[in-house]
Each structure stands twice: as structure tokens, then as C-alpha cells.
Amino acid sequence: CKFCRASTETIAGLRSYLADFDVPTRIVVGRADIADCEEYAAEFGPDTFVDPAGAVPATGYPQFVVLGRGGHTLKVIKGAPSFDDPAEIAAAFGLP
């Protein structure tokens, strides 16, 4: 969607920032035609999960989910962050 695509640079920047702190990330691209999902997912790399059917629940786009070490949900953030600095975004999500 246009909201996710407008956030591409922010999402990629946050992912890169978190990698410096050894915080794993997973990007899910979905709820669209499979070809569109695959094309957009390619922008984030081969470990991006393609979910055209919407198996991963989302109530906002983009949506960020912070998981604990055991896989439990700690925080769900709906929509794009209101700022672009990866350190500010990570802090708002309760991350390093």
C-alpha cells in the first residue's frame, strides 16, 4: 500500500540500526497480489516473509510488532512512525 511504500526507507533504516545492536528483525509483506508482495519484499532482502493472504494479523499499515525472546508480543505499533531517525524510533518502541 502507499503507506508502507512511503515508509520503506524508514523501515530499512530501523532494521539496519537494530542490526548494530544484534536485535533481530523480520519484515512481513502481505495483503496484496503475490507478484506485488514479492516485488516489494525484494527491497528488504531474501529473509522477508511474503504473506499475500494476510495470515499474519495486522490492524494498521505499516504495523510494527516487538516480540520478547520467547516470542510473546510486547508491543504493537500501528502506522508509520512520526519521525525518521532510527534511534528515536527504536527508543519509542522500547528498543536499544
Contacts in CASP RR format, 6 or more apart in sequence:
PFRMAT RR
TARGET T0000
AUTHOR 0000-0000-0000
METHOD contacts of the structure
MODEL  1
CKFCRASTETIAGLRSYLADFDVPTRIVVGRADIADCEEYAAEFGPDTFV
DPAGAVPATGYPQFVVLGRGGHTLKVIKGAPSFDDPAEIAAAFGLP
1 31 0 8 1.000
1 32 0 8 1.000
1 61 0 8 1.000
3 61 0 8 1.000
3 62 0 8 1.000
3 79 0 8 1.000
3 80 0 8 1.000
4 11 0 8 1.000
4 29 0 8 1.000
4 40 0 8 1.000
4 61 0 8 1.000
4 62 0 8 1.000
5 40 0 8 1.000
6 80 0 8 1.000
7 62 0 8 1.000
7 79 0 8 1.000
7 80 0 8 1.000
7 81 0 8 1.000
8 43 0 8 1.000
9 84 0 8 1.000
10 80 0 8 1.000
10 81 0 8 1.000
10 84 0 8 1.000
10 86 0 8 1.000
10 89 0 8 1.000
11 27 0 8 1.000
11 44 0 8 1.000
11 62 0 8 1.000
12 43 0 8 1.000
12 44 0 8 1.000
13 86 0 8 1.000
14 25 0 8 1.000
14 86 0 8 1.000
14 89 0 8 1.000
14 90 0 8 1.000
15 25 0 8 1.000
15 27 0 8 1.000
15 44 0 8 1.000
16 86 0 8 1.000
17 86 0 8 1.000
17 87 0 8 1.000
17 89 0 8 1.000
17 90 0 8 1.000
18 24 0 8 1.000
18 25 0 8 1.000
18 86 0 8 1.000
18 90 0 8 1.000
18 95 0 8 1.000
18 96 0 8 1.000
19 25 0 8 1.000
21 95 0 8 1.000
21 96 0 8 1.000
23 90 0 8 1.000
23 95 0 8 1.000
23 96 0 8 1.000
26 47 0 8 1.000
26 48 0 8 1.000
26 49 0 8 1.000
27 41 0 8 1.000
27 44 0 8 1.000
27 47 0 8 1.000
27 48 0 8 1.000
27 49 0 8 1.000
28 48 0 8 1.000
28 49 0 8 1.000
28 51 0 8 1.000
28 56 0 8 1.000
28 58 0 8 1.000
29 37 0 8 1.000
29 40 0 8 1.000
29 41 0 8 1.000
29 44 0 8 1.000
29 48 0 8 1.000
29 49 0 8 1.000
29 50 0 8 1.000
29 51 0 8 1.000
30 37 0 8 1.000
30 50 0 8 1.000
30 51 0 8 1.000
30 52 0 8 1.000
30 54 0 8 1.000
30 56 0 8 1.000
31 51 0 8 1.000
31 52 0 8 1.000
31 54 0 8 1.000
31 58 0 8 1.000
31 61 0 8 1.000
32 40 0 8 1.000
32 52 0 8 1.000
33 52 0 8 1.000
34 50 0 8 1.000
34 52 0 8 1.000
37 50 0 8 1.000
37 51 0 8 1.000
37 52 0 8 1.000
38 50 0 8 1.000
41 48 0 8 1.000
41 49 0 8 1.000
41 50 0 8 1.000
42 48 0 8 1.000
49 56 0 8 1.000
59 76 0 8 1.000
59 78 0 8 1.000
60 78 0 8 1.000
60 79 0 8 1.000
61 79 0 8 1.000
62 79 0 8 1.000
62 80 0 8 1.000
63 76 0 8 1.000
63 77 0 8 1.000
63 78 0 8 1.000
63 79 0 8 1.000
64 75 0 8 1.000
64 76 0 8 1.000
64 77 0 8 1.000
64 79 0 8 1.000
64 93 0 8 1.000
65 73 0 8 1.000
65 75 0 8 1.000
65 76 0 8 1.000
65 77 0 8 1.000
66 73 0 8 1.000
66 74 0 8 1.000
66 75 0 8 1.000
66 76 0 8 1.000
66 77 0 8 1.000
66 93 0 8 1.000
66 94 0 8 1.000
66 95 0 8 1.000
67 73 0 8 1.000
67 74 0 8 1.000
68 74 0 8 1.000
75 93 0 8 1.000
75 94 0 8 1.000
77 92 0 8 1.000
77 93 0 8 1.000
81 88 0 8 1.000
81 89 0 8 1.000
81 92 0 8 1.000
83 89 0 8 1.000
90 96 0 8 1.000
END
